[in-house]
Amino acid sequence: MSAPWLSDELFNTHSLIIIYIKSLTYEDQSTNWKLDKIEFKPLTLLVGASGVGKMQILKALLNLKRISHGSSLNGLKWDIEFRALLIM
């Protein structure tokens, strides 16, 4: 199984499994932009004034998606933690 934090028992039930990002730390050395650890909840809204980093957070997530699909992006450091919710 590719996600060690998910047990086989979760997949053997007739339940709904929701997987979301629990926390993310990210650094893009090419732009000298760093996101200190941010904690996400099952529903997270990015709200703030212009220029505070909302779009940078979304770009960081998009870059991680690109990497997960096989792209090679240099100069990135990240730490991501997932959580699985089981709904019976």
ABEGO torsion letter per residue (X at the ends): XABAABBAAAAABBBBBBBBBABBBBBBAAAGBBBBBBBBBABBBBBEBBGAGAAAAAAAAAAAAAAAAGBBBBGBBBBBBBBBBBBX
